[in-house]
Amino acid sequence: MRMPIHEPRPDAEQLAVVLVGLPARGKSYIARKIGRYLAWLGWSTRSFNVGAYRRERLGSHHREAFFSPDNVEGRRQREAMATQALGDLVDWMQAGGEVGIYDATNTTRARRDRIRAELAGAGVQTLFIESVCEDPALIEANIRETKLSSPDYAGVDADVAVADFRARIAHYERAYEPLGEGETSYVKFIDAGRRLEVEGLRGYLPGKILSFLMNTHLKRRPLWLTRHGESLYNVAGRIGGDPSLSALGQAYAVQLATFMRLRVGQRAPVVFTSTLTRTRQTARHLSGPPGGPEAGPALPPPVAWRLLDEIDAGVCDGMTYEEIAEQLPAEFRARQADKLRYRYPRGESYVDVIHRLEPVILELERQRKPVLVVAHQAVIRALYGYFKDLAPEDCPHLPVPLHTVIELRPGPYGLDEQRFTLIEEP
């Protein structure tokens, strides 16, 4: 029997997450984060962005006048794109999708009533999420960090683009009606997560999304992921266990401390490790003396977290893969056939690891400081898969070599990645 990727739901309803809010309030950023979170947990999730429909079908050359409520033709075309995106969402849900995300401004009550009615007619539950922001600095930062990178302003002078986008916002403000009395099942995400307002939330998935939103924000900061240095079990080709580092692994621990002090600048990161010896030894130099002013400041002491421990190999703990193939051939074949769902006898599967790591994801989303995670191959694969928005099926096969730091920095439309190999493999 195939193990499900996510746990059974207590209700059978499908869910549409409908974004609401003025431009430059972080709606698409929130939509991507929610979609990434649920897809990583195994829910069939897809986002329908009305702006993308407009650019794909009408081009990306439109300026602020196109978005004016007084522009009859522009309004007709924008309504047509919104209708098509919603229709595609409904068709996808009827074909078996579980969570559809409708990413648009949806700033009028009449539009939201039509959306709710169409989704209800298709048997789909609706959850509205309104992103509200009145902080001019946050709005300005969002315009310059994301909107200037939009295809709408490719090749346009930055100051001209900013002025045009502000005028676009003003057009939407004329018609904007915030979520309010009489509208049910919604979350207001206020001032980049500083405050949330909730109305009429019911059901398993809406509750899960609310929990996620309570631990997220719009502040961008880097994340570093690395495996422990080479261990004595790595040298012997054995899995699991709690071995110490080899001499090469100990050298990596020194190199990692130097690299991180030079890389972080003045924003010292939070450092998480597993509770196993090899990760704690890898991180032990991070909080020690910096070794000279050129190496930068010492970092805070690492926090050991059992949730970051390596996948539990059960009865195979301490064995080599050759020994598993010889002594437990059926288990070896089962793992090769479905590495994601295969569970070691008395141990874990990658699916188990993903669900075990959910509180870690919420903590990483909650953190406003940069974060360094020193963990194990299966754990780093699962975390990397989450942040890079990869399908769960891809996670068990991702390349995560030893002695390499993966740096993920938020960009306008995703994460920019760099890899630093600190010690070349012999």
C-alpha positions, 0 to 999 in steps of 0.5 A: 500500500502506498503511504500518503504524502499528507495525513488524511483530512478530517473534512473532504472539502477543497479549498480556494485561497483568495488574496485581497489587497492593494498592489505592493502589499505583498499579496503574491509573496504571501500566495507563494509562501502558502502554496510552497508550504502546502505543496511541500506537505503533499497537498495538490496546490496550484496558484492562479495569478491574474497579473501573469494571465494579463502579461501572457495574453495581453503583453506586459506593456501596460501603463497606469492608465490601463488600470484606471476605473475610467478606462472602459476597455482596460477594465473589460480586458482586466475582468476577462483575465480575472474571469479566465483565471478563476475559471481555470482554477475551478476546472483544476479543482474539479479535476482533483486539485486540493488547494487553489490560490487565486492571486489578484487584487479583488478589491471590491466587495462585488468581485468577492461576492461573485468569486465566493458564489462561483466557488460555492457552486463548484463545491469549493470552500473559500478563504480570503486573505487580505494583506493590509499595509499602511506603512509608507516605508514598507510599501516603498520597499516593496515597490522598489524590491519587487515591482521594478523587477516585474516584466511590466517595467523591463527597460524602464527608468527606475524613477519613471517606473516607480511614479507609474506604479504609484499612479496604478495604486491610486487607481485601485485605491479609488475602488478599494473596499476592505474585507468587513462586516458580513464577509466571512472566513477571512484573515487580515494580514496587517503590516507585514504580519505584525497583527492578524484579524480572523473571522469565521475560520473553520476546517482543517486546512484554514486552521493550518494556513492560519498557523502558518501566517502567524509564524510568517512575515515579509522581512527578507533575510538569508538562510544557510544550509549545510551538512555536518563535516565528514564523520567516521561513518561516512568514511566507513560507508555506514548510515545512521549512528552517532559517530564523531567527525573524521579529521577531514570533518574537523577541518571543515568545522574550522573552515565553516566558522571562518566562512560564516564570520566573513559572510554574515557581516554585522547580522549574526545568524541564529544557528541550529544543529541536530542533537547528534555528535557530528553536527554539534562538532561541526558547529562548535567553532562558530561561537568560539574566539574569532581567531583574528579581526579579519575573521569577523565576530564570534556567532551565538551558541548553536541551538541543538534541536532533535527535530533536525536529527537524521532520518531514523534508519531503524533496524538498518542503523549502522549498516552499509548499503551493501550489507542491507542489499545482502541481508535485507534484499526486500528492504533494499529493493523497496527503498529503490522503488519508492525512496520518498515513501519507503520507511525503514523497519522500526524507522522513518521514511522521507515523508515522516521526515518532512512532517517531523520538520514542519515545526522547524519550517514554522520556526525558520519562517518566524525568525527575522534574523539570518539562520544557519542550519547544520544538519544531515543529508535527508534533513537538508534535502527536505528543507532545501526542497521546501525553500526551493518549492520542489515536489516532495518526490524530488527531495530524496534525490537532491544533491547535497554534498559534504563540506558545502554551504548552500546560501539562499537569499530572497529575490523578487520572485524566488530565492537566489542560490549560491553554493560554496565548497569549502573543502574539495572531496579527495 
